[in-house]
Amino acid sequence: LDTIEHTLKKLDLPRTDVRWGRMYLERALLSELLGQHRTAVKWAAKAGQEASRHNWPFIAASANFRLARHAMRKGELDAAHARLVRVTKKVSAPPRF
């Protein structure tokens, strides 16, 4: 993932390019698989913030889903529910290409 980030920077892709969001999600997934839950939450939150800023509905939905799963694991069911509602709204929105 460091190589991907380096490549995105080298290509001088604008921060509005959805590939940045995909990279943040991949970092979140990898961190979660490695048991680094705090880091996973950090990257999922970053993906969600950038998704809101740049109107990336798929990235926003995926980030909220990851954050909801984390909240469920911690027993924070109200927070998880709120995140899942956001996911539902994002995936119900008309597609943006």
ABEGO torsion letter per residue (X at the ends): XAAAAAAAAAAGBBAABAAAAAAAAAAAAAAAAAGBAAAAAAAAAAAAAAAAAAGBAAAAAAAAAAAAAAAAAAGBAAAAAAAAAAAAAAAABBBBX
